[in-house]
Amino acid sequence: MNLLDRILAPVFPGAVAERLRARNVIQAFEASDITRTHKAKKQSKSADKSLQKSAVSLREQCRKLDEDHDIVTGLFDRLEERVVGGTGISVEPIPLTYAGDVDLEFAAAIKAQWSEWSLSPETSGELSRPQMERLMCRTWLRDGEGLAQMLIGRVANYDHLHDVPFALELLEPDYLPWGYTDLAKGISQGIERNGWRRVKAYHLLKQHPGDGLGYGMTLDTKSVPADRIIHIAYRKRIGQNRGQPLLHAVIIRLADIKDYEESERVAARISAALAMYIKKGTPDDFVPSQTKAPERTFPLAPGVVVDTLLPGEDVGMIESNRPNPFLEGFRNGQLKAVAAGTRGTYSSVARSYDGTYSAQRQELVEGQLGYDLLQHEFIDYWCRRVYREWLRIAITSGVLVVPKTVDPRTIYGAIYQGPVMPWINPVHEANAWKILVEAGFADEAEVARARQRNPQELKRTRKAEIETNRAQGLVFSSDAYHLYYGKNKANETEKKPDDDDPEGGDK
């Protein structure tokens, strides 16, 4: 309140109040005011409170869309391909010696055991590691979260499938009940935390709530320590306890697309059926018949002449404006919005690749940024946790013996790599990498990883290939030995002593 307002307040309190209100309106953001033309909605609840009543419904809707909606199924398929890929997230161990060099022998031993365990890493023994990762990635993005219980060492009524006593029990998020909250014990939505929000335990259902339990059966829970559970969640807010589906913002739009396309499809089928009618004069000419008239038919053929019409009758055809010429434009616009809300690209979601080369490449580059982000989140949540725990058990169980020359602080070091952005123009991009390597701005390992290859495995395969070719007398341009060494050595053998001295004298 300024000086003028303080002077006028005792005399004109209403006018002063109106002045203060108008001043506050002017100073505030325009978007903060809810008006007749600005129907704003606000969110003041905490992350957990806002998800409490909607998370289960969102999860169930997303599952149904994944079952019945072709666009949603294709979207999650593409995310599986770009985040995890066919071969899964590769792990390249890099244990270092005290001198700072990679212990290749110990790294190879880790890789061999890891590959063996990857054949059947989960409790049922039905899935390989890439299959398990793709399934968990799909569950994480579709349902918003996923769980796995780690079985370590001796477990009652379970026999491990490998020398390393470590296995994963995959669990859908349904096993973690949303309604189990006991604030006195620090339990919220099935997760128990301490005063600093560090997870202490997960309270899991012993049976899936969707199994159709019989009469009198209850949903019992069990408490599992946090260090035995891997909880991967798609979070959007600080302090969010549980995850939310990736499709949470586009569910209504996807449902509308399906309903609209279904209506247009049915309308197109109806319009494809030839329908005709007989116009019998005006309503005044109608005379009710005392007998049922026989059904009349008209033969349809090119050039047919219909001469069986009665006086005043005319034959007409029902016309339709289907298929709708605006359907594709409307659908494509909606799919662009869906792609924007799911970290995807329009071309991938719509399976439409009719743009220019520059536009396609720009879309691919920007889309890869979203895939890389999801990929790193999946590695942080899942892959790194699984690999480190497996390696710890492999060492403690005696399956792997750490050499004395290896620095213990680097035992768990590894490079995780998933699918990379495909090369659009292999010739140009290969030349670019060649220039970078020759100039010293990149190394061979970086190029190998850009091609989704393990550098050490690439060297081993190249060495074996070159040795086989030399043993069999095969000469290829990929082996520079024949150009710089083999050829020169042969020439030196044939060289005569007086070749350097035309006169044949002593030097």
Secondary structure as the mmCIF struct_conf table of DSSP 4:
data_model
#
loop_
_struct_conf.conf_type_id
_struct_conf.id
_struct_conf.beg_label_comp_id
_struct_conf.beg_label_asym_id
_struct_conf.beg_label_seq_id
_struct_conf.end_label_comp_id
_struct_conf.end_label_asym_id
_struct_conf.end_label_seq_id
HELX_RH_AL_P HELX_RH_AL_P1 LEU A 3 LEU A 8
TURN_TY1_P TURN_TY1_P1 ALA A 9 VAL A 11
HELX_RH_AL_P HELX_RH_AL_P2 PRO A 13 GLN A 27
BEND BEND1 ALA A 28 ALA A 28
HELX_RH_3T_P HELX_RH_3T_P1 GLU A 30 SER A 32
BEND BEND2 ASP A 33 ASP A 33
BEND BEND3 ARG A 36 THR A 37
BEND BEND4 LYS A 45 LYS A 45
HELX_RH_AL_P HELX_RH_AL_P3 ALA A 47 GLN A 52
TURN_TY1_P TURN_TY1_P2 LYS A 53 SER A 54
HELX_RH_AL_P HELX_RH_AL_P4 ALA A 55 ASP A 68
HELX_RH_AL_P HELX_RH_AL_P5 ASP A 70 VAL A 83
TURN_TY1_P TURN_TY1_P3 VAL A 84 VAL A 84
TURN_TY1_P TURN_TY1_P4 GLY A 86 THR A 87
STRN STRN1 SER A 90 PRO A 93
STRN STRN2 LEU A 96 THR A 97
TURN_TY1_P TURN_TY1_P5 TYR A 98 ALA A 99
BEND BEND5 GLY A 100 GLY A 100
STRN STRN3 VAL A 102 VAL A 102
HELX_RH_AL_P HELX_RH_AL_P6 LEU A 104 TRP A 117
TURN_TY1_P TURN_TY1_P6 SER A 118 LEU A 119
BEND BEND6 SER A 120 SER A 120
STRN STRN4 GLU A 122 GLU A 122
TURN_TY1_P TURN_TY1_P7 THR A 123 SER A 124
BEND BEND7 GLY A 125 GLY A 125
HELX_RH_AL_P HELX_RH_AL_P7 ARG A 129 ASP A 143
BEND BEND8 GLY A 144 GLY A 144
STRN STRN5 GLU A 145 ILE A 152
BEND BEND9 GLY A 153 GLY A 153
STRN STRN6 VAL A 155 VAL A 155
TURN_TY1_P TURN_TY1_P8 ALA A 156 ASN A 157
STRN STRN7 TYR A 158 TYR A 158
BEND BEND10 LEU A 161 VAL A 164
STRN STRN8 PHE A 166 LEU A 171
HELX_RH_3T_P HELX_RH_3T_P2 PRO A 173 TYR A 175
BEND BEND11 LEU A 176 LEU A 176
TURN_TY1_P TURN_TY1_P9 TRP A 178 GLY A 179
STRN STRN9 ASP A 182 ASP A 182
HELX_RH_3T_P HELX_RH_3T_P3 LEU A 183 LYS A 185
TURN_TY1_P TURN_TY1_P10 GLY A 186 GLY A 186
STRN STRN10 ILE A 187 SER A 188
TURN_TY1_P TURN_TY1_P11 GLN A 189 GLY A 190
STRN STRN11 ILE A 191 ARG A 193
TURN_TY1_P TURN_TY1_P12 GLY A 195 TRP A 196
STRN STRN12 VAL A 199 LEU A 205
BEND BEND12 LYS A 206 GLN A 207
TURN_TY1_P TURN_TY1_P13 PRO A 209 GLY A 210
BEND BEND13 ASP A 211 ASP A 211
TURN_TY1_P TURN_TY1_P14 TYR A 215 GLY A 216
STRN STRN13 THR A 221 PRO A 225
HELX_RH_3T_P HELX_RH_3T_P4 ALA A 226 ARG A 228
STRN STRN14 ILE A 229 ALA A 233
BEND BEND14 ARG A 237 ARG A 237
TURN_TY1_P TURN_TY1_P15 ILE A 238 GLY A 239
BEND BEND15 ARG A 242 ARG A 242
TURN_TY1_P TURN_TY1_P16 LEU A 246 VAL A 250
HELX_RH_AL_P HELX_RH_AL_P8 ILE A 251 ALA A 272
BEND BEND16 ALA A 273 ALA A 273
STRN STRN15 MET A 276 LYS A 280
BEND BEND17 GLY A 281 GLY A 281
HELX_RH_3T_P HELX_RH_3T_P5 PRO A 283 ASP A 285
BEND BEND18 GLN A 290 THR A 291
HELX_LH_PP_P HELX_LH_PP_P1 LYS A 292 GLU A 295
TURN_TY1_P TURN_TY1_P17 PRO A 302 GLY A 303
HELX_LH_PP_P HELX_LH_PP_P2 LEU A 309 LEU A 310
TURN_TY1_P TURN_TY1_P18 PRO A 311 GLY A 312
STRN STRN16 GLU A 313 MET A 317
HELX_LH_PP_P HELX_LH_PP_P3 ARG A 322 ARG A 322
BEND BEND19 PRO A 323 PRO A 323
HELX_LH_PP_P HELX_LH_PP_P4 ASN A 324 ASN A 324
TURN_TY1_P TURN_TY1_P19 PRO A 325 PHE A 326
HELX_RH_AL_P HELX_RH_AL_P9 LEU A 327 ALA A 340
TURN_TY1_P TURN_TY1_P20 GLY A 341 ARG A 343
HELX_RH_AL_P HELX_RH_AL_P10 TYR A 346 ALA A 350
TURN_TY1_P TURN_TY1_P21 ARG A 351 ARG A 351
BEND BEND20 GLY A 355 GLY A 355
HELX_RH_AL_P HELX_RH_AL_P11 TYR A 357 PHE A 378
HELX_RH_PI_P HELX_RH_PI_P1 ILE A 379 CYS A 383
HELX_RH_AL_P HELX_RH_AL_P12 ARG A 384 THR A 396
TURN_TY1_P TURN_TY1_P22 SER A 397 GLY A 398
BEND BEND21 VAL A 399 LEU A 400
TURN_TY1_P TURN_TY1_P23 LYS A 404 THR A 405
STRN STRN17 VAL A 406 VAL A 406
HELX_RH_3T_P HELX_RH_3T_P6 PRO A 408 THR A 410
TURN_TY1_P TURN_TY1_P24 ILE A 411 TYR A 412
STRN STRN18 ALA A 414 GLN A 417
HELX_LH_PP_P HELX_LH_PP_P5 MET A 421 TRP A 423
BEND BEND22 ILE A 424 ASN A 425
HELX_RH_AL_P HELX_RH_AL_P13 PRO A 426 ALA A 439
TURN_TY1_P TURN_TY1_P25 GLY A 440 GLY A 440
BEND BEND23 PHE A 441 ALA A 442
HELX_RH_AL_P HELX_RH_AL_P14 GLU A 444 ALA A 450
TURN_TY1_P TURN_TY1_P26 ARG A 451 GLN A 452
HELX_RH_AL_P HELX_RH_AL_P15 PRO A 455 ALA A 471
TURN_TY1_P TURN_TY1_P27 GLN A 472 GLY A 473
TURN_TY1_P TURN_TY1_P28 SER A 477 SER A 478
TURN_TY1_P TURN_TY1_P29 ALA A 480 ALA A 480
HELX_RH_AL_P HELX_RH_AL_P16 TYR A 481 TYR A 481
HELX_RH_PI_P HELX_RH_PI_P2 HIS A 482 GLY A 486
HELX_RH_AL_P HELX_RH_AL_P17 LYS A 487 GLU A 494
HELX_RH_3T_P HELX_RH_3T_P7 PRO A 497 ASP A 499
BEND BEND24 ASP A 500 ASP A 500
TURN_TY1_P TURN_TY1_P30 PRO A 502 GLU A 503
#
